[in-house]
Amino acid sequence: MTDLLMRAADGADAADRALLERLWLLFRHDMTEFTGALPNPDGTFRSEWLVSALEDEDWAAYLAFADDRPLGFAFVRALEQPMRVVNSFFIVRGARRSGYGMQFAQYVLTAHPGPWEIAFQDANAKGARFWRRLAQQVAPDAWHEEERPAARPEMPPNVWVVIP
């Protein structure tokens, strides 16, 4: 396995922003399977989280690479709060089930020590398994799950993994 390289993209230069915007479209497209969201008329998706990850001081954006190839991104929010939140996490399909996602997620959590919350939809079975496995690896038997209403009432509740 090629070494996974990560770099913070907060304060990203123009090249990182363009890359994150392209990866964002892939991520949002993948999530339509679970959210039912359709693209905007111009083919884009809502991007306020992307903007916040790049511009808000209480957020951070991370990129993962294998050599010079982008593998994915992670957006973290609530950095100045007692409980940090993985807001968005994406690994391109060609790199999934390779160990890169787990390594990247552990890197992101380690970059901001303390408790974490991570939300997912149970309908996303692969994502659900991933986040539960991560929680067990970083906080064996200390983590728990909570079900909370989704922001949109037509959506099923979110499952939140809480890592102390």
N, C-alpha and C positions, 0 to 999 in steps of 0.2 A: 504494500500500500504506500503510495506517495505521501509524504508528510503534508499534513493539513496546516495551512498558514492562515492566521486570522489577523485582521487589523481593524482598529476602531475607525469608523467613518464619521464620527461626530466632527463637525467642521470640515466635512469632506470637500475635496476639490471638485471642479467641474466634471472630471472623468468619473469619480466615484458616484456623483449624483446621477449621471446618465446611466451608469451601470445599475445602480439601485432602482432607478425608474423602470428599466427593462425587466429586472428580476421581480419587481413589484407586480408587473402585469402577469408574469407567469404564476406567481403566488395567488393573486386574486382570481385568475382563471381556474387554478386548481380548487380553490375554495368554493367556486360556484356550484360544484357538485353537492356541497353540504348546505350552502346558504340559499341557493336558488337565485342569487343576485345576477342581474344581467349587466353587460357593459353599458356605459354612457353612449349616447348617439355617435360620439367620435371614436369609439372603440376603447376608451380608457375606462378605468374603474375609479371609485372614490379613492382619494390619495391623501386625506388629511393626516393619517398616521405616518405616512412617508415624510410629509412635510415636517411634522412634529419631530420625528426621529432625527432629522437633519438640522432643525432650527431651534428646537426648544431645549433649554439648559437642563431640564429635568428628564430628558430622554437621551438615549445613546443608540447609535446604529453600528452594527458589526458586519463585516464581510468575511466569508470563508473562501479560501482558494486551495486548489491542488495545483501546485506549480503556479502557472500564470492563468489558470482556468478558474473562473468564478463558480463556486459550488452553491452559494446561498447567502442568506442574510439573517440577522436577528435584530429586532427592535426591542429595546428595553425602556420602560417608563417608570415613573415614581422613584427615581434615583435618590431624591432628597427626602423620601418617606421611609418609615420604618419597614415597610413591606414592598420589595421591588416586584415588578410585573413583567413577564415576558409578553410583550404585546403582539408581536408577529415573529414567526420563525419559518424559514423556508430553506429546503435543500432541493436542488434540481433533481428530476426523476432519475437521470443517469447516474447520480451519486448516492441514491438512497440504498439502504441495506448494505452499505459498505463500511459502516462504523464512523464515517465522517460526521454525520448528524449528531451522534451521541458525543463525540469528542468536541464538536463545536458548541453544543449546548452546555457541556460541563465547563468549557472555557468561559462562556458568557456568565454563567452563575458564579464562577470563581472570581471574575473581574469585579464583581460587586458583592462582597461577602455579606451575609445576613439572610433573613427570611425571604422567601419568594412565593409568588402565586403565578400559576400558568393555567389559562383557560383553553378548553377544547370542546368540540361537539362529540358526543358519544357515537354519532353516526359515522364519524371519521375513525373507523376501527384501527387503522394503522397508526394514525396520530395518537389515538388514545393509548394504544399499547406502548408507543414510544415514550410518552410523557410519564406513564406509570413506571416503566422500566427505569427511566432517568431518575425519578423521585426515589425509587428503591436503591439505586446505586449511590446517590449523593446523601441520602438520609435514611439508611436502612431502618425500617419499622417505625420511623419518627414522623413520617409524612401522613397526610390524610386527604380525603376528597370532600368537596362540598358541591352541592348542586345549587345554582343561582339562576334567576331569570335572565334570559338574553335581553339585549338592548331593544331588539325588535320583538313585539309581542307575538308575531306569527312564527317566530323561531322556537325550537325546543330549548329547554334550559341548557345553560353551559355547565360543564363539569370543570371544577377548579381543583387542581392539585396544589396543596399548600405544603411548602417545605420550610420547616423551622430553621 
